[in-house]
Amino acid sequence: MVTHSARGHREAGSAARKLNLANSQSPLGSAAALVLPATILMAAILIAPLALLLRYSLNIYSPTELMIEALSPSNYVVAISDPYYQGIMLTTLGVALVCTFAAIVLGFPAAYTLARIGSPWKAWLTLLTFFPLMVGGVVRSAGWLMLLGNAGVVNSVLKWAGLISAPLELIYTPGAVIFGLTTVVLPYAILTLASVIESVPRSLEEAAVNLGARPPAVFRRVVLPLAIPGVVAASTLIFILCMTAYATPVLLGGANFKMMTPAVYDQFVSTTNWPLGAALAITLLAVTLCLTFIGTALFGRRSRHALR
């Protein structure tokens, strides 16, 4: 009886250990099973087209055969060294940086208000911030054309008021593209910043005020350092969106204003130079990712110093 009882205890203990081991391993197995389909889908959607684009970029353009299979870096040499494409890349970079800075500066006060305001206004303001994202970029750009065109609402009102005698050139300029892109990405900046500012305890601001700090000092010494992660996230998102923008530069910039994404489109559709278009696309992707990583690292280092 004692032998059978001891054996039963040993078997029960062994079964319990196996059950505990299975339970400890099951979350990992379940997580892997859940992540695997999404990983395969993302690889099919992103990695496969990028690999095909990279392969096309190494081919040689042929007017008669579209492209000849090769392993030539000549398209990258053109994309990097040609003054025309250098100018387009610099223009794209300048517009993206200006729009990113403008969206962060304009969006921070709105994000702070959205984060600190109480119910029920918070829900309504959040909905109003989301509303522009429900409208496509093409529709918004078309709306700005109706407002800022030579025969648009703004020029018509100014001319009717006697303030101008000839229409103002408000569109088909770099300023129009910057203005249009900023309005497109501003909701992203507000929502991203607001989510981070909400995590900053209001008691820290109240303590700074009680210690004699004025509102500008509270913002500079308390709110801004703690909101740096939101600034980094919003700046990264906005910079990428501006670097890869297509509809707004085409509609508000006109034929004489070139950015990289429309230039890539022209190579694929207008001139059918697929290898050069692929090289331009890969170059744009590489520049965007490199600058994003550099900016994120610099901001992250500065935020760590600010919090010490």
URPE-V588603 format. One record per backbone hydrogen bond with DSSP energy under -1.0 kcal/mol. CO is the residue of the C=O (numbers start at 0). NH is the residue of the N-H. Records with the same first field share a line. If there is no record, write none. Layout:
CO->NH + NH
//
This chain:
0->4
1->5
2->6
3->7
4->8
5->9
6->10
7->11
8->12
9->13
10->14
11->15
12->16
13->17
14->18
15->19
16->20
17->21
18->22
19->23
20->24
21->25
24->28
25->29
26->30
27->31
28->32
29->33
30->34
31->35
34->38
35->39
36->40
37->41
38->42
39->43
40->44
41->45
42->47
45->49
46->50
47->51
48->52
49->53
50->54
51->55
52->56
55->58
57->71
59->67
61->65
64->66
65->61
67->59
72->76
73->77
74->78
75->79
76->80
77->81
81->85
82->86
83->87
84->88
85->89
86->90
87->91
88->92
89->93
90->94
91->95
92->96
93->97
94->98
95->99
96->100
97->101
98->102
99->103
100->104
101->105
102->106
103->107
106->110
107->111
108->112
109->113
110->114
111->115
112->116
117->121
119->123
120->124
121->125
122->126
123->127
124->128
125->129
126->130
129->132
130->133
131->134
135->139
136->140
137->141
138->142
139->143
140->144
141->145
142->146
143->147
144->148
145->152
146->153
148->151
151->155
152->156
153->157
154->158
155->159
156->160
157->162
167->169
172->176
173->177
174->178
175->179
176->180
177->181
178->182
179->183
180->184
181->185
184->188
185->189
186->190
187->191
188->192
189->193
190->194
191->195
192->196
193->197
195->198
196->199
200->203
201->205
202->206
203->207
204->208
205->209
206->210
207->212
208->211
213->217
214->218
215->219
216->220
217->221 + 222
218->223
221->225
222->226
226->230
227->231
228->232
229->233
230->234
231->235
232->236
233->237
234->238
235->239
236->240
237->241
238->242
239->243
241->244
245->249
246->250
247->251
248->252
249->253
251->171
258->262
259->263
260->264
261->265
262->266
263->267
264->268
265->269 + 270
266->272
271->273
272->276
273->277
274->278
275->279
276->280
277->281
278->282
279->283
280->284
281->285
282->286
283->287
284->288
285->289
286->290
287->291
288->292
289->293
290->294
291->295
292->296
293->297
294->298
295->299
296->300
297->301
298->302
299->303
300->304
301->305
302->306
//
